[in-house]
Amino acid sequence: MPQCRSCQLHKTCTSFYGKVSTRGICKVCKGMQSKRYRTATEHAFLRSLYSGCKMRHTRGKHSGKLVDWAEFCDVYTSQNGVCAETGRTLTTSGRDQISPDRVNNSAGYESKNVRFVTWDVNNARGSMNIEDFRCMCHDVCHLPRVKSANQASVHRVVGAIISWMRFSSRYLCIVGS
């Protein structure tokens, strides 16, 4: 059995990529190396995000031209590494992780349609337009304060509202088509 040069474990041939003569690092270690490289620098992380945008733009069959790499980086630089919605500093890991966001969700990753937000913001926004998202955030922030015994039920209600808004916006897109 071949031995992985990274973890030093003996593994089956199927645990490696490529031919016998080119084996050296097992698939698990190779994946961890890729992840470490991707998050090692901001530039490498942005490159990884751009690659994902290209894939989603093509898969979504958007008619507009994909934003090029230079403009993608220019948008990030113009935001000074802060989220366009919250003003929080963007990072390469965790909840404040850099996430490319489309201003108009019906268009692709096109020029003037890309901005950067935290992963949390992008995930919470889903397919909502920006104004609806901001209104929802305002409503949530201005909920009356409740005692801690009722906080769990308030969180469930807010979660249900967010889920309903995501479902209804998808439903309206389907029905409206």
Legacy VTK file of the C-alpha trace (Angstrom):
# vtk DataFile Version 3.0
C-alpha trace
ASCII
DATASET POLYDATA
POINTS 177 float
0.000 0.000 0.000
1.275 3.485 -0.869
2.036 5.970 1.883
0.846 9.589 1.888
3.782 12.024 2.014
1.748 14.462 4.063
-0.032 12.437 6.780
2.384 9.459 6.575
-0.519 6.956 6.594
-0.610 3.895 4.367
-3.727 4.037 2.216
-5.332 2.151 -0.662
-4.606 3.209 -4.231
-8.117 4.658 -4.572
-7.264 7.181 -1.828
-4.877 8.944 -4.212
-5.267 10.913 -7.435
-3.489 9.933 -10.637
-1.222 7.061 -11.620
0.866 4.981 -9.235
4.066 6.792 -10.191
2.562 10.249 -9.490
0.959 9.454 -6.142
2.283 11.163 -3.118
-0.446 13.015 -1.267
-3.804 11.395 -0.492
-7.122 13.010 -1.511
-7.903 14.127 2.045
-4.546 15.886 2.499
-4.770 17.391 -1.005
-8.184 18.870 -0.144
-6.838 20.379 3.070
-3.863 21.838 1.180
-6.217 23.440 -1.357
-8.358 24.937 1.400
-5.286 26.286 3.215
-4.031 27.855 -0.034
-7.432 29.356 -0.833
-7.691 31.048 2.556
-3.980 31.846 2.911
-4.227 35.237 1.230
-7.007 37.629 0.375
-5.963 37.519 -3.294
-6.187 33.715 -3.440
-9.553 33.823 -1.685
-10.908 36.420 -4.134
-9.607 34.288 -7.030
-11.552 31.324 -5.642
-14.711 33.444 -5.291
-14.333 34.762 -8.839
-14.071 31.212 -10.139
-17.340 30.369 -8.383
-19.015 33.463 -9.849
-17.927 32.435 -13.348
-19.418 28.986 -12.845
-22.757 30.301 -11.470
-22.965 32.993 -14.181
-22.521 30.391 -16.923
-24.821 27.844 -15.280
-27.501 30.514 -14.783
-27.432 31.253 -18.522
-27.342 35.002 -17.955
-27.275 37.081 -21.120
-24.964 39.811 -19.823
-21.178 39.722 -19.985
-19.416 38.357 -16.904
-17.488 40.961 -14.901
-13.781 40.545 -15.604
-11.193 39.726 -12.942
-9.717 43.250 -12.842
-13.098 44.900 -12.272
-14.021 42.228 -9.693
-10.901 43.200 -7.712
-11.539 46.921 -8.274
-14.998 46.617 -6.697
-13.497 44.919 -3.645
-10.745 47.539 -3.394
-13.232 50.417 -3.753
-15.165 49.033 -0.764
-11.962 49.112 1.328
-12.540 45.532 2.487
-15.811 46.312 4.272
-19.325 44.933 3.775
-21.537 47.099 1.546
-24.509 46.610 3.909
-23.090 46.478 7.437
-19.720 48.222 7.209
-18.093 45.243 8.971
-14.568 44.257 7.955
-14.598 41.354 5.496
-12.459 38.304 6.297
-11.477 35.069 4.538
-13.189 32.853 7.105
-16.006 32.866 9.632
-19.278 34.741 9.611
-17.756 37.901 8.151
-16.326 35.968 5.220
-16.187 37.818 1.908
-19.181 37.000 -0.278
-19.846 38.443 -3.744
-23.431 39.671 -3.983
-25.500 40.570 -7.020
-27.303 43.899 -6.647
-30.040 42.682 -9.005
-30.553 38.963 -8.394
-32.209 38.395 -11.773
-29.023 39.501 -13.571
-25.722 37.651 -13.463
-22.323 38.626 -12.117
-22.068 41.524 -14.550
-20.341 44.878 -14.496
-22.018 47.255 -12.004
-24.064 44.362 -10.557
-21.461 42.989 -8.129
-20.685 44.152 -4.614
-19.174 42.460 -1.577
-20.993 41.684 1.661
-20.466 39.278 4.562
-21.573 35.703 4.075
-24.239 36.212 6.766
-25.777 39.148 4.901
-25.743 37.320 1.565
-27.263 34.211 3.122
-29.980 36.181 4.940
-30.846 38.238 1.867
-31.305 35.184 -0.337
-33.279 36.231 -3.413
-34.837 39.364 -1.862
-34.179 42.696 -3.473
-32.083 45.103 -1.438
-34.952 47.361 -0.298
-37.085 44.428 0.914
-34.078 43.053 2.763
-33.398 46.385 4.471
-37.064 46.741 5.438
-37.059 43.241 6.931
-33.877 44.024 8.892
-35.427 47.253 10.161
-38.583 45.403 11.257
-36.554 42.745 13.069
-34.420 45.358 14.841
-37.506 47.228 16.011
-39.329 44.242 17.488
-40.449 44.969 21.020
-38.055 43.626 23.638
-39.315 40.463 25.283
-38.379 38.546 28.387
-35.806 35.786 27.947
-38.459 33.062 28.360
-40.139 34.279 25.173
-36.964 34.904 23.161
-36.934 31.398 21.676
-40.464 31.819 20.339
-39.602 35.247 18.887
-36.584 33.728 17.122
-38.833 30.978 15.707
-41.324 33.575 14.455
-38.577 35.686 12.849
-37.116 32.536 11.257
-40.546 31.604 9.923
-41.009 35.102 8.477
-37.639 34.947 6.719
-38.439 31.479 5.340
-41.844 32.664 4.159
-40.338 35.708 2.461
-37.789 33.539 0.654
-40.492 31.060 -0.409
-42.918 33.745 -1.518
-40.296 35.586 -3.560
-39.362 32.316 -5.303
-43.051 31.482 -5.789
-43.768 34.921 -7.265
-40.826 34.537 -9.650
-42.184 31.174 -10.829
-45.804 32.363 -11.119
-44.802 35.643 -12.712
-42.779 33.885 -15.439
LINES 1 178
177 0 1 2 3 4 5 6 7 8 9 10 11 12 13 14 15 16 17 18 19 20 21 22 23 24 25 26 27 28 29 30 31 32 33 34 35 36 37 38 39 40 41 42 43 44 45 46 47 48 49 50 51 52 53 54 55 56 57 58 59 60 61 62 63 64 65 66 67 68 69 70 71 72 73 74 75 76 77 78 79 80 81 82 83 84 85 86 87 88 89 90 91 92 93 94 95 96 97 98 99 100 101 102 103 104 105 106 107 108 109 110 111 112 113 114 115 116 117 118 119 120 121 122 123 124 125 126 127 128 129 130 131 132 133 134 135 136 137 138 139 140 141 142 143 144 145 146 147 148 149 150 151 152 153 154 155 156 157 158 159 160 161 162 163 164 165 166 167 168 169 170 171 172 173 174 175 176
